[in-house]
Amino acid sequence: MSTIISYGSQAKIPLDPLNTAVSIAGIVGAGAGLAAVQVNLSPANPASFSSRVELNGSFSVTALADSEFYVIIRRAGVDIYRSFFRFTTLTDIQLHVLWVDGPYLGIHNYELVIQNASTLPINLFGPIAFTATAIGGEGVI
């Protein structure tokens, strides 16, 4: 039977979808950390030896025509997930990312990041949410 070992979450305000929460400059490579979470895979817990961490992030974005950007999940500053988005028209959309990580034992810090890949600005709106659920035990592969 699998069990939840650790859970971390962060939601950023404003939660009002009409107010900009984060603006990314129209500079290639400009970016922002949207939210950060932490989980602990303790060696004292036997379930930690067969664990996975499920990461979920969501945010709303307004992108101009021909906007390009990456959504990135980092563990300890290293990219473990990277997805490219390109919009050909003015777009208002809520994006959701999901990734499963198989880290080693210990405390892990994850960050949800957006990075501009064009010269057009990107506006992000709330809610911005990021969660990490560490699951382990029998049956977890």
N, C-alpha and C positions, 0 to 999 in steps of 0.2 A: 504494500500500500504506500502510495506517495504522500508526502506531507509538505506543508509550507514551512520552509526553514527560516526565511527572512523576507521582509517586504519594505520597500522604500518608495516614496512618492513625493512629487512636488507639483503644485498647481500655482500658476502665476496670475496675478491680477493686473490690469482690470479684466474682469470677466465680461464686461460690456462689449459686445461685438462691434459697436459703433465707434469705439475708441482704440486708436493704435496703441499696441503694447510695446512693439519693437519695430524700428525702422532700420533696414540694412542699406547702407550707402551704395550708390551705383558705381562701385569699384570692384573689378574682378578680384576675387579672393577675400573681399570684406565679408565678415561673418559675425555671428553672435551666438553665445550659449543661451539656449532658451530655458533649460531646466536641468537640474542635477539630482541624482538619487544615489543611495548607498545600500548595499546588502552585505551581510556577514555570513560567510560559509565557514562556520566554526568546526574545527577538527574534533571538538568535544561532542558534536552531534553526528552519530553514525550515518544519518541520511545525507550529510554533506558530501560523502565520498562518491555518490552517484547523482550529483545535482546538475540542474540546468537553471539558467536565469532567463525568464521571459521579460522582454522589454517592450513597452507600449508607449508611444508618444503621439500627441495630436495637437494641432494648432490650425488657425485659419489664416489665409494669406490672400492679399490682393497683389496680383502680378500684372504688369503692363504687357502689351503685345511684344513678343520676342524676348521675354524674360527667361533667364536660365539660372538655376540654382541647384545646389546639392543639399540633401537632408542627410545628416551624419549622426551616428551614435558612436561615442568614444568610451573606451574603458581605460582609465588611467592615462588619458591623453592620446591614446592610440585608436585610430579609426578601426572599428569592427563591423560597421555597416555604412554604406554610402549609396544613395540613390539619386539619380539625376532627373530633374524636372525641367521641361521647356514648354512654355505656353505661347501659342501663336496669336491669341487675342487677349484683350483685357479679361482677366479671370479673377473671380472671387470664389474661393474653394476652401473646404476644410480638408486637411491632409492627415492621414493616420499612418504611422509606421509600426511594424512589428518585427522583432528579431529575437532569436533564441541563442544565448551564449552558453558555452560550456567552460567556465573559468575554473581555475585551480582554487584550492582552499584559501580562505582569508577574507579580508574586507575589500570590497570592490566599489569603486566610484565610477558611475556612468554619467555621461552628459549628452543631451540632445542639442544638436548644433545645426544652424542653417548657414550656408556659405554661398555668396553670390558668385555666379559664373558669367555675368554680363555687366554692361555699363548702366543698367537701369535699376532704379531703387526698388526695393521690395518692402511692403508693409505687412506686418503680422498683427493679428488680433487675438483676443482671448476667446474662449479660455485656452490657455497653454497648459497641457498636462503631460506628465511623464511618470511612468511607474516601472518598478522592477520587482518581480516576484521570483524568489529562489525556491525551487521545488526539488525534492530529492526523496530517496528511499527506494524501496522495491518497485520495480517496473519502470523506473525512469532511465531512459537510455541516453 
